[in-house]
Amino acid sequence: MPTSFTLDQFYSIPFWNYMYWGNAVADYAIALVAFLLFLVLFKFIQLVALQQLKGFSKRTKTDIDDTLVEIVGSIKPPFYSFLALYFSFFFLEVHPFADKILNTFLLIWAVLQGIVAVQILINYAVHKKFFKPNGEEVDQSSISFLKMLLKVALWLVGSMLILSNLGVNITSLVAGLGIGGLAVALALQNILSDLFSSFAIHFDKPFVVGDFVIVGEHMGVVEKIGIKTTRIRALQGEEIVISNQELTSARIQNFRKLEERRISFDFGVLYETPTEKVKKIPELVKGAMEDMIGVRFDRSHFMRFDDSALVFSTVYYVESNDYLDYANAQQEINLKLLETFTKEGIVFAYPTRTIRLVK
């Protein structure tokens, strides 16, 4: 009859009791098995988490869960392999110096992995803020610079966290960085002012690329919003370069949301025009616009007595934001008025002066 092999007999084999660096061979074997089990466990947890998150993201309309999938997927095998190794050392007697090294590596790696996760969130937040589903162009240079600034700040915070946990006194370091940052800020005051003005333009959006704007005496189409300047293509064809700081402090007329144009124009007729015909003029103006497509008549009134004319004021709306539509409508109205007034015997006024000579 064969005898059963017990665990005590297994450990009684001299090989397992050999001591190396304060631990028996059996302890190393247990630590190795623990390492493999932890490695499989962490990989299994990641795969299950990814599978669940991907399934959940397909059932929802929001895209934040896709970002969570990317964060979980960013955990690579070297990280959870080291994590499994770290936990396997719990089964061994480790020298305090080695234990300190392991804790230091774990801290650094955990902070780096956290930085990677926050960077993914930063990319998501910036993309969510500036991405235009209608295909509207966004200046990529400013967006890239903003992400770079956020990531630099993130790495600085992560470095400070690591140094602080390693026992380094970072108070003097932070003070030195503050003084150095103040000196740099003073030296680059104008550039930084334009830079933050660029961010203000992107976040507040007083205009975007493609808008027709009027800034002071300049007008044109916005072609590019850069880090320091904004470029506008004038109606004459030349490029106007304006600093972002000047733009954020100026009054800007933006025609992007213009749905229709309100047009007001005046004209005068001679004082010699009979009263009956003067009374008919508002109706004649209204009749000139009745059959026009995209034009809505508002009013026409005899407003004042000028030096050499009876002045009428007319208001109408062009149901378009295109300047060419307005120009075509005004031209058609002028031609119709000229034709109608000629038939009615009404003469447009022109500057005249009457001189009376007394003998």
C-alpha positions as CSV (number, residue, x, y, z in Angstrom):
1,M,0.0,0.0,0.0
2,P,1.5,3.4,-1.0
3,T,1.7,6.0,1.8
4,S,0.2,9.5,1.3
5,F,2.7,12.4,1.0
6,T,1.7,15.1,3.6
7,L,2.5,18.8,3.6
8,D,4.7,18.4,6.7
9,Q,6.7,15.8,4.8
10,F,7.0,18.2,1.9
11,Y,8.4,20.9,4.1
12,S,10.7,18.4,5.9
13,I,12.8,18.0,2.7
14,P,16.1,19.8,3.5
15,F,16.1,21.7,0.2
16,W,13.1,23.9,1.2
17,N,14.8,24.9,4.5
18,Y,17.9,26.3,2.9
19,M,18.2,30.0,3.9
20,Y,19.1,32.8,1.5
21,W,19.1,36.5,2.6
22,G,17.0,35.7,5.7
23,N,14.3,33.6,4.0
24,A,13.9,29.9,3.3
25,V,13.6,28.4,-0.2
26,A,10.0,27.5,0.7
27,D,9.3,31.2,1.4
28,Y,10.6,32.2,-2.0
29,A,8.4,29.5,-3.6
30,I,5.3,30.9,-1.8
31,A,6.3,34.4,-2.8
32,L,6.7,33.2,-6.5
33,V,3.3,31.5,-6.4
34,A,1.8,34.7,-4.9
35,F,3.4,36.8,-7.6
36,L,1.9,34.7,-10.3
37,L,-1.6,34.6,-8.7
38,F,-1.6,38.4,-8.2
39,L,-0.4,38.9,-11.8
40,V,-3.3,36.8,-13.1
41,L,-5.7,38.4,-10.7
42,F,-4.8,42.0,-11.8
43,K,-4.9,41.1,-15.5
44,F,-8.3,39.4,-14.9
45,I,-9.7,42.5,-13.1
46,Q,-8.5,44.8,-15.9
47,L,-10.1,42.6,-18.6
48,V,-13.4,42.3,-16.7
49,A,-13.4,46.1,-16.0
50,L,-12.7,46.8,-19.7
51,Q,-15.4,44.5,-20.9
52,Q,-18.0,45.9,-18.5
53,L,-17.1,49.5,-19.3
54,K,-17.2,48.9,-23.1
55,G,-20.6,47.2,-22.8
56,F,-21.9,50.1,-20.7
57,S,-20.5,52.7,-23.1
58,K,-22.4,51.1,-26.0
59,R,-25.7,51.5,-24.1
60,T,-25.2,55.2,-23.2
61,K,-25.1,58.3,-25.2
62,T,-22.5,60.1,-23.2
63,D,-18.8,59.8,-24.1
64,I,-17.3,60.0,-20.6
65,D,-17.4,56.2,-20.3
66,D,-15.2,56.0,-23.4
67,T,-12.7,58.1,-21.5
68,L,-12.9,55.7,-18.5
69,V,-12.2,52.8,-20.9
70,E,-9.1,54.6,-22.2
71,I,-7.9,55.2,-18.6
72,V,-8.3,51.6,-17.6
73,G,-6.7,50.5,-20.9
74,S,-3.7,52.8,-20.1
75,I,-2.7,50.5,-17.3
76,K,0.0,48.4,-18.9
77,P,1.4,45.0,-17.9
78,P,4.7,46.5,-16.4
79,F,2.6,48.4,-13.8
80,Y,0.5,45.6,-12.5
81,S,3.4,43.2,-12.8
82,F,5.4,45.4,-10.4
83,L,2.3,45.7,-8.2
84,A,2.1,41.9,-8.1
85,L,5.8,41.8,-7.2
86,Y,5.3,44.3,-4.5
87,F,2.5,42.3,-2.8
88,S,4.5,39.1,-3.2
89,F,7.2,40.5,-1.0
90,F,4.7,40.5,1.9
91,F,5.5,36.8,2.2
92,L,9.2,37.5,2.7
93,E,11.4,39.1,5.3
94,V,12.8,42.1,3.5
95,H,15.6,44.4,4.6
96,P,14.3,47.9,5.6
97,F,16.5,49.5,2.9
98,A,15.0,47.2,0.2
99,D,11.5,47.8,1.6
100,K,12.1,51.5,1.3
101,I,13.3,51.1,-2.3
102,L,10.1,49.1,-3.1
103,N,7.9,51.7,-1.5
104,T,9.7,54.5,-3.4
105,F,9.3,52.8,-6.7
106,L,5.6,52.1,-6.0
107,L,5.0,55.7,-5.1
108,I,6.7,57.0,-8.2
109,W,4.9,54.5,-10.5
110,A,1.5,55.2,-8.9
111,V,2.0,58.9,-9.3
112,L,3.0,58.5,-13.0
113,Q,0.0,56.3,-13.6
114,G,-2.2,58.8,-12.0
115,I,-0.7,61.6,-14.2
116,V,-1.4,59.5,-17.3
117,A,-5.0,59.1,-16.2
118,V,-5.4,62.8,-15.5
119,Q,-3.8,63.7,-18.9
120,I,-6.5,61.5,-20.6
121,L,-9.1,63.5,-18.7
122,I,-7.5,66.8,-19.7
123,N,-7.5,65.8,-23.4
124,Y,-11.2,64.8,-23.0
125,A,-12.2,68.1,-21.3
126,V,-10.3,70.2,-23.8
127,H,-11.8,68.3,-26.7
128,K,-15.2,68.5,-25.2
129,K,-14.9,72.3,-24.8
130,F,-13.5,73.2,-28.2
131,F,-14.7,70.5,-30.5
132,K,-17.4,71.7,-32.9
133,P,-19.8,69.1,-34.2
134,N,-20.8,71.4,-37.1
135,G,-17.3,71.3,-38.4
136,E,-16.4,74.8,-37.3
137,E,-12.7,75.4,-37.5
138,V,-10.8,75.7,-34.2
139,D,-7.3,77.0,-33.9
140,Q,-5.2,74.0,-33.0
141,S,-2.1,75.8,-32.0
142,S,-3.8,77.5,-29.0
143,I,-5.5,74.3,-28.0
144,S,-2.2,72.4,-28.1
145,F,-0.5,75.2,-26.1
146,L,-3.3,75.1,-23.5
147,K,-3.0,71.3,-23.1
148,M,0.7,71.7,-22.8
149,L,0.4,74.2,-20.0
150,L,-2.1,72.0,-18.1
151,K,0.1,69.0,-18.4
152,V,3.2,70.9,-17.3
153,A,1.3,72.1,-14.2
154,L,0.2,68.5,-13.6
155,W,3.7,67.1,-13.8
156,L,4.9,69.8,-11.4
157,V,2.2,68.9,-8.9
158,G,3.1,65.2,-9.3
159,S,6.8,65.9,-8.9
160,M,6.1,67.9,-5.7
161,L,4.0,65.1,-4.4
162,I,6.7,62.5,-5.0
163,L,9.4,64.7,-3.4
164,S,7.2,65.5,-0.4
165,N,6.5,61.8,0.2
166,L,10.2,61.0,0.0
167,G,10.9,63.4,2.8
168,V,12.2,66.3,0.8
169,N,11.4,69.8,2.2
170,I,9.7,71.4,-0.8
171,T,8.8,74.7,1.0
172,S,12.0,76.4,-0.1
173,L,11.7,74.9,-3.6
174,V,8.2,76.2,-4.0
175,A,9.3,79.7,-2.7
176,G,12.1,79.7,-5.3
177,L,9.8,78.7,-8.1
178,G,7.4,81.4,-7.0
179,I,10.1,84.1,-7.1
180,G,11.5,82.7,-10.5
181,G,8.0,82.6,-11.9
182,L,7.3,86.2,-10.8
183,A,10.5,87.3,-12.6
184,V,9.6,85.5,-15.7
185,A,6.1,86.9,-15.6
186,L,7.4,90.5,-15.3
187,A,9.8,89.9,-18.2
188,L,7.2,88.4,-20.4
189,Q,4.3,90.6,-19.3
190,N,3.1,91.6,-22.8
191,I,3.4,88.1,-24.2
192,L,1.6,86.6,-21.3
193,S,-1.1,89.2,-21.6
194,D,-1.7,88.3,-25.2
195,L,-1.6,84.6,-24.3
196,F,-4.3,84.8,-21.6
197,S,-6.3,87.1,-23.9
198,S,-6.1,84.3,-26.5
199,F,-7.5,81.9,-23.9
200,A,-10.3,84.4,-23.1
201,I,-11.2,84.6,-26.7
202,H,-11.4,80.8,-27.0
203,F,-13.5,80.4,-23.8
204,D,-15.7,83.4,-24.1
205,K,-16.0,83.2,-27.9
206,P,-16.8,86.8,-28.9
207,F,-15.9,85.6,-32.4
208,V,-14.7,82.5,-34.1
209,V,-12.8,81.8,-37.3
210,G,-15.0,82.7,-40.3
211,D,-16.9,85.5,-38.6
212,F,-17.2,88.9,-40.2
213,V,-16.3,91.5,-37.5
214,I,-15.7,95.2,-37.2
215,V,-13.0,96.3,-34.7
216,G,-12.6,100.0,-34.5
217,E,-11.8,101.3,-38.0
218,H,-11.0,97.8,-39.3
219,M,-13.4,95.2,-40.7
220,G,-13.1,91.8,-42.3
221,V,-13.3,88.0,-41.9
222,V,-11.5,86.3,-39.0
223,E,-9.0,83.9,-40.5
224,K,-6.9,82.7,-37.5
225,I,-6.9,83.2,-33.8
226,G,-3.3,82.6,-32.7
227,I,-1.5,82.6,-29.3
228,K,-0.4,86.2,-29.6
229,T,-2.4,87.8,-32.5
230,T,-5.6,87.4,-34.5
231,R,-5.5,87.7,-38.3
232,I,-8.4,89.3,-40.1
233,R,-8.8,89.4,-43.9
234,A,-10.1,92.9,-44.9
235,L,-12.6,93.5,-47.6
236,Q,-9.8,95.1,-49.8
237,G,-7.9,91.8,-49.5
238,E,-5.1,92.7,-47.2
239,E,-4.4,90.9,-43.9
240,I,-4.9,92.8,-40.6
241,V,-2.9,91.5,-37.6
242,I,-4.3,92.6,-34.2
243,S,-2.9,91.6,-30.8
244,N,-5.3,89.5,-28.7
245,Q,-4.9,91.9,-25.8
246,E,-6.2,94.8,-27.9
247,L,-9.1,92.6,-29.1
248,T,-10.3,91.7,-25.6
249,S,-10.3,95.4,-24.6
250,A,-12.0,96.7,-27.8
251,R,-15.6,96.9,-28.8
252,I,-16.3,94.3,-31.5
253,Q,-19.2,94.1,-33.9
254,N,-19.8,90.5,-34.9
255,F,-22.2,89.8,-37.8
256,R,-22.3,86.0,-37.3
257,K,-25.7,85.9,-35.5
258,L,-27.2,88.5,-37.8
259,E,-30.3,86.9,-39.2
260,E,-31.7,89.9,-41.0
261,R,-30.6,93.5,-41.7
262,R,-32.5,96.6,-40.7
263,I,-31.9,99.2,-43.4
264,S,-32.7,102.9,-42.9
265,F,-32.2,105.4,-45.7
266,D,-33.3,109.0,-46.4
267,F,-34.2,110.8,-49.6
268,G,-35.5,114.3,-50.4
269,V,-37.9,115.8,-53.0
270,L,-38.1,119.4,-54.2
271,Y,-40.1,121.9,-52.2
272,E,-42.0,122.6,-55.4
273,T,-43.6,119.2,-55.2
274,P,-47.4,119.5,-54.8
275,T,-48.9,118.5,-51.4
276,E,-51.0,115.8,-53.0
277,K,-48.0,114.1,-54.4
278,V,-46.0,114.5,-51.2
279,K,-48.8,112.6,-49.4
280,K,-48.6,109.8,-51.9
281,I,-44.8,109.2,-51.5
282,P,-45.0,106.8,-48.5
283,E,-47.4,104.5,-50.4
284,L,-45.2,104.7,-53.5
285,V,-42.2,103.6,-51.5
286,K,-44.2,100.8,-49.9
287,G,-45.4,99.7,-53.3
288,A,-41.9,99.5,-54.6
289,M,-41.1,96.8,-52.1
290,E,-44.3,94.8,-52.1
291,D,-43.2,92.3,-54.8
292,M,-39.6,91.9,-53.7
293,I,-38.5,88.5,-52.3
294,G,-36.7,88.6,-49.0
295,V,-37.5,92.2,-48.3
296,R,-40.0,93.3,-45.6
297,F,-41.3,96.9,-45.6
298,D,-41.5,98.6,-42.2
299,R,-42.3,102.3,-42.6
300,S,-41.8,105.5,-44.7
301,H,-42.5,109.0,-43.3
302,F,-42.1,112.6,-44.2
303,M,-39.7,113.5,-41.5
304,R,-38.4,117.0,-41.8
305,F,-37.8,120.2,-43.8
306,D,-34.3,120.4,-45.0
307,D,-32.4,123.3,-46.5
308,S,-33.3,122.4,-50.0
309,A,-35.5,119.3,-49.7
310,L,-38.5,117.7,-48.1
311,V,-36.9,114.7,-46.5
312,F,-38.5,111.2,-46.2
313,S,-37.1,108.5,-43.9
314,T,-37.7,104.8,-44.9
315,V,-37.0,101.6,-43.0
316,Y,-37.1,98.1,-44.3
317,Y,-35.6,94.6,-43.5
318,V,-33.6,92.3,-45.7
319,E,-34.2,88.8,-44.5
320,S,-30.6,87.7,-45.0
321,N,-27.2,88.2,-43.4
322,D,-25.4,88.4,-46.7
323,Y,-24.2,91.9,-47.6
324,L,-24.6,91.2,-51.3
325,D,-28.3,90.5,-50.8
326,Y,-28.7,93.9,-49.1
327,A,-26.8,95.7,-51.9
328,N,-29.0,94.1,-54.5
329,A,-32.2,94.9,-52.6
330,Q,-31.2,98.6,-52.2
331,Q,-30.3,98.9,-55.8
332,E,-33.6,97.4,-56.9
333,I,-35.5,99.8,-54.6
334,N,-33.6,102.8,-55.9
335,L,-34.3,101.9,-59.5
336,K,-38.0,101.3,-58.8
337,L,-38.3,104.6,-56.9
338,L,-36.5,106.4,-59.7
339,E,-38.9,104.9,-62.3
340,T,-42.0,105.5,-60.2
341,F,-41.2,109.1,-59.3
342,T,-40.5,109.9,-62.9
343,K,-43.9,108.6,-63.9
344,E,-45.5,110.7,-61.1
345,G,-43.6,113.8,-61.9
346,I,-41.8,113.9,-58.6
347,V,-38.3,115.2,-58.7
348,F,-35.6,114.2,-56.3
349,A,-34.0,117.2,-54.5
350,Y,-30.5,118.4,-55.1
351,P,-28.7,121.2,-53.4
352,T,-30.1,124.6,-54.6
353,R,-29.9,128.2,-53.5
354,T,-32.3,130.9,-54.3
355,I,-30.9,134.5,-54.5
356,R,-33.4,137.4,-54.4
357,L,-32.3,140.7,-55.7
358,V,-34.1,143.7,-54.4
359,K,-33.9,147.0,-56.5
